[in-house]
Amino acid sequence: MVPREAGPMAAFLLLLLLLPPLLLLKRRLWPQLRWLAADLAFTVRAVRCKRALRVRALAAAAADLEGAGGGCSLAWRLAQLARQRPAHTFLIHGGRRFSYAEAERESNRAARAFLRALGWEGGPGGGGARSAGEGERAVLAERGGNGAASGGGTAVPLEPGVTVALLLPASPEFLWLWFGLAKAGLRTAFVPSTLRRGRLLHCLRCCGARALVLAPEFLESLEPDLPALSAMGLCLWAAGPVTHPAGMRDLLSEMSAEADGPVPGRLSAPQSMTDTCLYIFTSGTTGLPKAARVSHLKILQCQGFYQLCGLHQEDVIYLALPLYHMSGSLLGIVGCLGIGATVVLKSKFSAGQFWEDCQQHRVTVFQYIGELCRYLVNQPLSEAERGHKVRLAVGSGLRPDTWQRFMRRFGPLRVLETYGLTEGNVATFNYTGQQGAVGRASWLYKVCIQVVGEAGREGLELGNGAGWRQRLWVRWAATPDPSHFARWKGENVATTEVAEVFEALDFLQEVNVYGVTVPGHEGRAGMAALVLRPPHSLDLVQLYTHVSENLPPYAWPRFLRLQESLATTETFKQQKVRMANEGFDPNALSATLYVLDQAAGAYLPLTSARYWALLAGDLRI
């Protein structure tokens, strides 16, 4: 037996033996080994997450499809949580709280309301002599106006597996309808709530929507679109009471009349995990929004997001992101279901109320986009920001300077920056917390990922070290020039699409739209350089009205630049880079400049006084 006092000496001698080789290897291996503990911890979480999701998928596939325990993974997981944690709070929205059992019952009512529109006749216990899967159809217009399209148009019959679009703000009702559609075996399309006119119709067409559920508060702004929606043959529901001449039905009222028992799992069971479950629309950086297809497999994978981030079921997650975005719906809501935690859902983010909410609800995790963090650090000091329980902020798009200010002011907490695409199949996690990085390129990854080339194509070859390989071909391109797009309020904006809206005005001859940086603001604000068509003059009132009616608010150009002509390159392309670099300083530009004043609801001349007010943060654009 080694004497107790010999322990320190043995450790010292061991250190002396190991120190020379460690010093020799330090220069070569230190960059790979400095994050070894973090790499191993994340790898362990990833392995456990993969194992848990596999078990979950197998359990859903093996469950009795006549009961509530089968069907798609989303329906199966919610039913499982309702059994395991019935009283645990799933959702907090304003003064309302919903347990997992209540969420299950509300989504069951929604599923039954949709199934009734399909001609399904299910009993209170979830049985039924007929099912949508047997091909039953119902023309809603012939059922007392149930879901009939407005304007007197004839609604196209709903069929099993069709797409139903949701045009709703972030709310509990959004979730019940989404979950209910999944349980009914219908596809869901998350339509951005800011879209109107051509962009809205485009989104509904490209996802093949056959029905639309909209919020009553959107009806006034949607009034000009209703004839076109009717002409498309869409079945229209309102998520709440409405007084509309066309007799649009209240879907929530119909839900309340339904039983809250489960529906058979066979209605939602996909034939393949790669089948489409829902559509989420991209921001439209290179044109109109595009429908990204989200499979049942991706829904299952997103259940592991918060587990990969190190969260547990007792966490309380603050979510103030739009649910029509992947960040809000798939990562925020589905990720919460994955760990069985609680989510505090905000319909609209309020920087002034944020820390009070966190204290009131004992929030432990905050899901962000970079712009939200900048709003918080720009707020005046308050007592509510001290003594909070937030231990982790997880999200994407956090600039290094905002990151530093956020940590200094609101710490101690950890920031976990992630990066992924709605239509992508790879995500990165900056689990080391290194400021300014979107993810950690671990040496473990390099074992199984390499760039390959073949016949003029490039891609990524993924392997697991055991012979498995999957080659993902992608089209590599240089990072797009920032002058060709704008990113404002967390949304990507295609400058070409904004220019097309301006070109519809008869008093404009040429338009060039590009992005400019604004001190104190994230991203790039849109700026439109305009040339008038002789002999017209600039009509700012008509221009503002036209822009506000045809573009979502985040896509409105914040600046106008009136010129006699627009410069082009040698190949006759509009010059964007130089003009973006010139910015919007009225003292440095000879052009006439205008700025969007949101308080006034108009474009106003950008005088030196307004310029300095903008830089000081006193002018809201």
C-alpha positions in Angstrom: 0.0 0.0 0.0 1.4 3.5 -0.9 1.6 5.8 2.1 -0.9 8.7 2.1 2.0 11.2 2.2 3.5 9.7 -0.9 0.4 10.7 -3.1 1.5 14.3 -3.8 5.1 13.2 -4.6 3.8 10.5 -7.0 1.7 13.0 -8.8 4.6 15.4 -9.0 6.9 12.8 -10.5 4.2 11.8 -13.0 3.8 15.4 -14.1 7.6 15.7 -14.6 7.5 12.6 -16.8 4.5 13.9 -18.9 5.6 17.5 -19.2 8.3 17.2 -21.9 6.2 15.3 -24.4 3.3 17.6 -23.7 5.5 20.6 -24.4 6.8 19.1 -27.6 3.2 18.4 -28.8 1.7 21.7 -27.6 2.5 23.7 -30.7 1.0 21.1 -33.0 -1.9 19.7 -31.0 -3.0 22.6 -28.8 -5.3 24.1 -31.3 -7.1 20.8 -31.6 -7.0 19.9 -27.9 -7.9 23.2 -26.2 -11.6 22.5 -26.7 -11.3 18.7 -26.1 -13.6 18.8 -23.1 -16.2 20.8 -24.9 -15.9 18.6 -28.0 -16.4 15.4 -26.0 -19.3 16.9 -24.0 -21.1 17.9 -27.1 -20.4 14.6 -28.8 -21.9 12.8 -25.8 -25.0 14.9 -26.0 -25.3 14.3 -29.7 -25.1 10.5 -29.3 -27.6 10.5 -26.5 -29.9 12.8 -28.5 -29.7 10.5 -31.6 -30.4 7.5 -29.5 -33.5 9.1 -27.8 -34.9 10.2 -31.1 -34.4 6.8 -32.6 -36.3 5.2 -29.7 -39.0 7.8 -30.1 -39.4 7.1 -33.8 -39.5 3.3 -33.3 -42.1 3.7 -30.5 -44.3 5.9 -32.7 -44.1 3.4 -35.6 -44.8 0.4 -33.4 -47.8 2.0 -31.5 -51.4 1.0 -32.1 -52.5 3.2 -35.0 -56.1 3.0 -33.8 -55.2 4.8 -30.6 -53.6 8.1 -29.8 -50.2 6.6 -29.3 -49.4 6.2 -33.0 -49.2 8.4 -36.0 -46.6 11.0 -36.9 -43.8 11.8 -34.4 -45.2 15.2 -33.5 -48.7 13.8 -32.5 -47.1 10.9 -30.8 -44.7 13.1 -28.7 -47.5 15.4 -27.6 -49.7 12.5 -26.6 -46.8 11.0 -24.7 -46.1 14.2 -22.7 -49.8 14.5 -22.0 -49.6 11.1 -20.3 -46.3 11.5 -18.6 -46.5 15.1 -17.5 -50.2 16.1 -17.7 -50.1 18.9 -15.2 -46.8 20.4 -16.2 -47.1 23.8 -17.9 -46.4 23.6 -21.6 -47.3 27.2 -22.7 -47.6 30.6 -21.1 -49.1 33.4 -23.2 -50.0 36.6 -21.4 -52.2 35.7 -18.5 -53.1 32.2 -20.0 -51.3 29.0 -19.0 -51.8 25.6 -20.6 -50.6 22.2 -19.4 -49.5 19.4 -21.7 -52.8 17.7 -21.1 -54.7 20.8 -22.1 -52.5 21.2 -25.2 -53.4 17.7 -26.2 -57.1 18.2 -25.7 -57.2 21.5 -27.6 -55.3 20.0 -30.5 -57.6 17.1 -30.6 -60.6 19.5 -30.9 -58.8 21.2 -33.8 -58.1 17.9 -35.5 -61.7 16.9 -35.3 -62.8 20.2 -36.7 -60.6 19.7 -39.7 -61.6 16.0 -40.1 -65.2 17.0 -40.0 -64.5 19.2 -43.1 -63.1 16.1 -44.7 -66.3 14.1 -44.1 -64.8 12.1 -41.2 -67.3 10.9 -38.6 -65.4 10.1 -35.4 -66.9 9.4 -32.1 -66.0 11.0 -28.8 -63.4 8.4 -28.1 -61.6 8.8 -31.4 -63.2 5.9 -33.3 -65.4 6.4 -36.2 -67.2 4.5 -39.0 -65.3 6.4 -41.6 -62.0 8.1 -41.9 -60.4 10.7 -44.1 -57.9 8.0 -45.2 -60.7 6.2 -47.0 -61.1 9.0 -49.5 -64.2 10.7 -48.1 -64.6 14.2 -49.4 -66.8 17.1 -48.5 -67.5 20.3 -50.4 -67.5 22.9 -47.6 -69.6 25.4 -49.5 -72.4 22.9 -49.5 -72.4 22.5 -45.7 -74.0 25.7 -44.7 -71.0 27.8 -45.7 -68.6 26.0 -43.5 -65.2 27.3 -44.6 -66.6 28.7 -47.8 -64.4 31.1 -49.7 -65.4 34.7 -49.3 -66.8 36.7 -52.1 -69.3 34.0 -53.1 -66.7 31.8 -54.9 -67.1 28.0 -54.8 -64.6 26.4 -52.5 -62.7 23.5 -53.9 -63.4 20.3 -51.9 -60.9 19.4 -49.1 -59.2 16.0 -49.6 -57.0 13.9 -47.3 -53.4 15.1 -47.3 -54.1 18.6 -48.7 -52.3 21.7 -47.5 -54.0 24.2 -45.1 -52.2 27.6 -44.7 -52.1 29.5 -41.4 -52.0 33.3 -41.5 -51.9 33.9 -37.8 -49.8 35.7 -35.2 -47.9 33.8 -32.5 -50.5 32.5 -30.2 -51.8 29.4 -28.5 -54.4 29.0 -31.3 -51.6 28.9 -33.8 -50.2 25.8 -32.0 -53.5 24.0 -31.5 -54.3 24.4 -35.2 -50.9 23.3 -36.3 -50.9 20.3 -34.0 -54.5 19.5 -35.1 -53.6 19.6 -38.8 -50.7 17.2 -38.1 -53.1 14.8 -36.2 -55.6 15.0 -39.1 -53.0 14.0 -41.6 -53.1 17.4 -43.4 -50.1 19.4 -44.4 -49.6 22.9 -42.9 -48.1 26.0 -44.6 -46.8 28.7 -42.3 -47.5 31.9 -44.2 -45.6 35.0 -42.9 -48.2 37.2 -41.3 -46.8 40.3 -43.0 -47.5 39.2 -46.6 -50.2 40.7 -48.7 -51.2 41.1 -52.3 -49.0 39.3 -54.9 -46.5 37.8 -52.4 -49.3 36.3 -50.4 -51.0 34.8 -53.5 -47.7 33.5 -54.7 -47.0 31.7 -51.4 -50.5 30.1 -51.4 -50.1 28.9 -55.0 -46.6 27.5 -54.7 -47.5 25.3 -51.7 -50.8 24.2 -53.3 -52.9 25.4 -50.4 -56.6 24.5 -50.5 -57.7 26.3 -47.4 -56.6 29.3 -45.4 -57.1 30.1 -41.7 -56.6 33.8 -40.9 -56.7 36.0 -37.9 -59.7 38.3 -37.6 -57.4 41.3 -37.0 -55.9 40.8 -40.4 -59.2 41.0 -42.3 -59.1 44.7 -42.8 -55.6 44.7 -44.5 -56.6 41.5 -46.4 -59.8 43.1 -47.8 -58.3 43.8 -51.3 -57.0 40.3 -51.5 -60.3 38.5 -50.7 -61.6 38.4 -54.3 -58.3 36.8 -55.5 -58.5 34.3 -52.7 -62.0 33.5 -53.7 -61.0 33.1 -57.3 -58.4 30.5 -56.2 -61.2 28.4 -54.7 -59.7 28.5 -51.2 -61.8 27.5 -48.2 -61.5 30.4 -45.8 -61.8 30.2 -42.0 -61.3 32.8 -39.4 -59.6 32.0 -36.1 -62.1 33.9 -34.1 -65.4 35.7 -34.4 -65.9 37.9 -37.5 -68.6 40.1 -38.9 -68.0 39.6 -42.5 -70.6 39.9 -45.2 -69.5 36.7 -46.9 -70.3 34.7 -43.8 -66.7 33.5 -43.1 -67.0 30.8 -40.4 -65.3 31.0 -37.0 -63.0 27.9 -36.8 -62.4 28.3 -33.1 -66.1 28.2 -32.4 -66.4 25.0 -34.4 -63.4 23.6 -32.4 -65.1 24.3 -29.1 -68.1 22.2 -30.2 -65.9 19.2 -30.9 -65.0 16.4 -28.4 -61.5 16.5 -27.0 -60.8 12.8 -27.2 -57.9 11.5 -29.3 -58.2 10.7 -33.0 -56.8 7.5 -34.5 -53.1 7.6 -35.1 -53.5 6.0 -38.5 -54.9 9.4 -39.8 -51.5 11.1 -39.3 -49.1 8.1 -39.8 -46.9 9.0 -42.8 -46.0 6.3 -45.4 -42.4 7.5 -45.2 -40.5 9.8 -42.7 -39.4 11.8 -45.8 -43.0 12.7 -46.6 -43.8 16.4 -46.4 -45.3 17.5 -43.1 -45.4 21.3 -43.5 -44.1 24.2 -45.6 -42.1 27.1 -44.2 -41.3 30.0 -46.5 -37.9 31.5 -47.0 -37.4 35.3 -46.7 -37.0 35.7 -50.4 -33.5 37.1 -50.6 -33.2 36.3 -54.3 -36.8 36.9 -55.3 -40.2 35.9 -54.1 -40.5 33.7 -51.0 -40.0 30.0 -51.6 -41.7 27.1 -49.9 -39.2 25.0 -48.1 -40.5 21.5 -47.7 -40.2 20.2 -44.1 -40.4 16.4 -43.7 -41.6 14.3 -40.8 -38.0 13.3 -40.3 -36.9 16.9 -39.9 -39.7 17.5 -37.4 -38.3 14.5 -35.4 -34.8 15.8 -35.6 -35.8 19.3 -34.4 -37.1 17.6 -31.2 -33.5 17.2 -30.3 -32.5 20.8 -30.7 -32.7 21.9 -27.1 -31.2 18.6 -25.9 -28.2 19.4 -28.0 -28.1 22.8 -26.3 -27.9 21.2 -22.9 -31.5 22.1 -21.7 -33.7 19.9 -19.5 -37.4 19.5 -18.8 -37.5 22.0 -15.9 -36.2 24.9 -18.1 -38.5 27.8 -18.9 -37.9 29.1 -22.5 -38.7 32.6 -23.6 -39.8 32.7 -27.2 -40.6 36.0 -28.9 -39.9 34.9 -32.5 -42.5 34.6 -35.3 -43.9 31.0 -35.4 -43.9 31.1 -39.2 -40.1 31.0 -39.0 -38.2 27.8 -38.4 -36.5 29.4 -35.4 -39.8 30.0 -33.7 -41.7 26.9 -34.7 -39.3 24.0 -35.3 -36.5 25.0 -32.9 -38.6 26.9 -30.3 -41.8 24.9 -30.1 -40.8 21.5 -31.4 -37.5 21.7 -29.5 -39.5 22.4 -26.3 -41.7 19.4 -26.9 -38.5 17.4 -27.4 -37.5 17.9 -23.7 -40.9 18.4 -22.2 -40.2 21.9 -20.9 -42.2 25.2 -20.6 -42.3 27.9 -23.2 -43.2 31.5 -22.6 -44.7 32.7 -25.9 -44.8 36.4 -26.8 -46.8 37.6 -29.8 -44.5 40.6 -30.1 -41.1 41.2 -28.5 -40.8 44.1 -26.1 -37.3 45.0 -24.9 -38.7 47.2 -22.1 -40.8 44.3 -20.7 -38.3 41.5 -21.3 -36.6 41.3 -18.0 -39.8 41.8 -16.1 -41.3 38.8 -18.0 -38.2 36.8 -17.2 -38.5 37.5 -13.5 -42.2 36.9 -13.4 -42.0 33.5 -15.2 -38.6 32.5 -13.8 -37.2 32.2 -17.4 -34.0 30.2 -17.7 -33.4 30.2 -21.5 -33.9 33.0 -24.0 -34.1 32.2 -27.7 -32.8 35.2 -29.8 -32.0 36.6 -33.1 -29.2 39.1 -33.0 -31.4 42.1 -33.4 -33.3 41.3 -30.2 -30.1 41.3 -28.2 -29.1 44.7 -29.6 -32.5 46.0 -28.5 -31.9 44.8 -25.0 -28.4 46.3 -24.6 -29.7 49.6 -25.9 -32.4 49.8 -23.2 -31.8 52.0 -20.2 -30.8 50.3 -17.0 -33.6 48.8 -14.9 -33.9 46.9 -11.7 -35.7 44.1 -13.5 -32.5 43.1 -15.3 -30.8 42.2 -12.0 -31.4 39.0 -10.2 -32.8 37.1 -13.3 -32.6 33.4 -13.6 -31.6 33.3 -17.3 -28.6 31.1 -17.7 -28.5 30.6 -21.5 -29.2 32.6 -24.6 -29.4 30.5 -27.7 -30.0 31.7 -31.3 -28.2 33.1 -34.3 -27.1 36.3 -35.9 -25.4 37.9 -32.8 -22.7 40.4 -33.8 -19.4 40.2 -31.8 -19.8 43.8 -30.5 -23.4 43.2 -29.3 -22.2 39.8 -27.9 -19.6 41.5 -25.7 -22.0 44.2 -24.5 -24.7 41.6 -23.8 -22.4 39.4 -21.7 -20.9 42.3 -19.7 -24.3 43.8 -18.9 -26.5 40.7 -18.3 -24.1 38.0 -17.2 -23.3 35.6 -15.8 -25.0 33.7 -18.6 -23.9 31.7 -21.5 -24.5 32.5 -25.2 -24.8 29.6 -27.6 -24.8 30.7 -31.2 -26.2 28.3 -33.8 -26.5 28.4 -37.6 -28.7 26.5 -40.0 -31.1 26.9 -42.9 -34.8 26.1 -43.1 -34.1 24.1 -46.3 -30.7 22.8 -45.2 -29.8 19.5 -43.5 -26.7 20.7 -41.5 -26.5 22.9 -38.5 -23.6 24.2 -36.4 -23.3 24.9 -32.7 -20.9 27.3 -31.1 -20.8 25.3 -27.9 -17.4 26.7 -26.9 -18.9 30.2 -26.6 -16.1 31.8 -28.7 -17.4 35.2 -29.6 -18.1 36.0 -33.3 -18.3 32.4 -34.5 -21.4 30.7 -35.9 -20.2 27.2 -34.9 -17.4 25.0 -33.8 -15.5 23.1 -36.5 -14.3 20.3 -34.2 -11.5 18.1 -35.2 -14.0 15.2 -34.6 -16.0 16.5 -37.6 -13.0 16.5 -39.8 -12.8 12.7 -39.4 -16.1 12.3 -41.2 -16.5 15.4 -43.4 -14.4 16.4 -46.4 -14.9 18.5 -49.5 -15.0 16.5 -52.7 -15.1 17.4 -56.4 -16.4 15.6 -59.4 -17.2 16.7 -63.0 -17.2 20.4 -62.2 -19.4 19.9 -59.1 -18.4 20.3 -55.5 -20.0 19.0 -52.3 -19.6 17.5 -48.9 -19.0 13.8 -48.3 -20.1 12.7 -44.9 -19.0 9.5 -43.2 -19.2 7.8 -39.8 -15.9 6.1 -39.9 -17.5 2.7 -40.5 -17.8 2.7 -44.3 -21.0 4.7 -44.5 -20.9 7.6 -46.9 -23.5 10.1 -48.2 -22.5 12.6 -50.8 -24.4 15.9 -50.7 -23.9 17.9 -53.8 -24.3 21.6 -53.4 -23.7 24.6 -55.7 -20.9 26.6 -54.1 -21.0 30.3 -54.7 -19.2 33.3 -53.4 -20.9 35.1 -50.5 -23.4 37.5 -52.2 -22.5 41.1 -52.2 -24.3 42.8 -49.3 -25.4 45.6 -51.6 -27.6 43.2 -53.4 -29.8 42.4 -50.4 -31.0 44.0 -47.2 -31.5 42.4 -43.9 -33.8 44.4 -41.7 -35.6 43.5 -38.4 -34.3 39.9 -38.8 -35.8 39.5 -42.3 -34.0 39.0 -45.6 -35.2 41.3 -48.4 -34.5 40.9 -52.1 -33.6 44.2 -53.6 -34.8 43.1 -57.0 -38.3 42.4 -55.8 -38.5 45.8 -54.0 -37.3 47.5 -57.3 -40.2 45.7 -59.2 -42.7 47.2 -56.8 -41.3 50.7 -57.3 -41.2 50.3 -61.1 -45.0 49.9 -61.1 -45.3 53.6 -60.3 -45.8 55.5 -63.5 -43.8 58.6 -62.4 -40.6 56.5 -62.0 -38.3 55.8 -64.9 -35.5 53.9 -63.2 -35.0 52.3 -59.8 -31.9 50.9 -58.1 -32.4 49.3 -54.7 -29.5 48.2 -52.4 -28.7 47.8 -48.8 -26.8 50.4 -46.6 -25.5 50.1 -43.1 -27.1 52.2 -40.4 -25.0 53.0 -37.3 -26.7 51.4 -34.2 -28.8 49.0 -36.3 -28.2 45.4 -37.3 -28.1 44.3 -40.9 -28.7 46.6 -43.8 -31.6 49.0 -44.5 -33.0 49.3 -48.0 -32.3 52.4 -50.0 -33.9 53.1 -53.3 -32.2 55.4 -55.9 -34.9 56.9 -58.1 -35.0 58.6 -61.5 -38.2 60.4 -62.4 -40.0 59.9 -65.7 -40.4 63.3 -67.4 -42.5 65.4 -66.9 -43.6 63.8 -63.7 -42.7 65.0 -60.2 -42.1 62.9 -57.1 -45.3 62.0 -55.3 -44.2 60.9 -51.8 -47.8 60.3 -50.6 -48.6 58.0 -53.5 -45.2 56.3 -53.2 -45.6 55.6 -49.5 -49.1 54.3 -50.0 -48.0 52.0 -52.9 -45.0 50.7 -50.9 -47.0 50.0 -47.7 -49.7 48.1 -49.7 -47.4 46.0 -51.7 -44.5 45.2 -49.4 -44.3 43.9 -45.9 -43.1 46.5 -43.4 -39.6 45.1 -43.0 -39.1 45.4 -46.8 -40.0 49.1 -47.1 -36.9 51.1 -48.1 -35.8 53.3 -45.3 -34.2 55.8 -47.6 -34.9 57.3 -51.0 -32.2 58.9 -53.2 -33.6 61.1 -56.0 -31.2 61.5 -59.0 -31.2 62.7 -62.6 -29.6 59.4 -63.8 -28.3 56.1 -62.4 -24.7 55.0 -63.0 -24.1 51.6 -64.6 -21.1 49.3 -65.0 -19.3 48.7 -68.3 -21.6 45.7 -68.9 -24.6 48.0 -68.3 -25.5 46.6 -64.9 -26.7 49.0 -62.2 -23.9 50.1 -59.8 -24.9 49.0 -56.3 -21.6 48.5 -54.4 -20.4 52.1 -54.9 -23.8 53.6 -54.0 -24.0 51.3 -50.9 -20.6 52.5 -49.8 -21.7 56.2 -50.2 -24.4 55.6 -47.7 -27.0 58.3 -46.9 -25.1 61.3 -45.4 -26.9 64.4 -46.8 -23.8 66.5 -46.2 -21.7 64.2 -48.5 -24.2 63.5 -51.3 -25.4 65.9 -53.8 -28.6 63.9 -54.4 -31.9 64.8 -52.8 -32.5 62.3 -49.9 -35.6 61.2 -48.0 -36.0 59.0 -44.9 -38.9 56.9 -43.7 -40.3 58.3 -40.5 -42.5 55.6 -39.0 -43.9 57.9 -36.4 -45.2 60.3 -39.2 -46.0 57.4 -41.5 -44.3 59.1 -44.4 -41.1 59.7 -46.3 -39.6 63.1 -45.2 -36.6 65.0 -46.5 -33.4 63.8 -44.9 -32.1 67.1 -43.5 -29.0 67.3 -41.4 -31.1 67.6 -38.3 -33.0 64.4 -39.1 -29.7 62.7 -40.1 -28.2 63.4 -36.7 -31.4 62.5 -35.0 -31.2 59.1 -36.8 -27.6 58.5 -35.6 -28.6 59.4 -32.1 -31.5 56.9 -32.1 -34.2 59.6 -31.9 -35.7 58.9 -35.3 -37.5 55.6 -35.7 -37.1 54.2 -39.2 
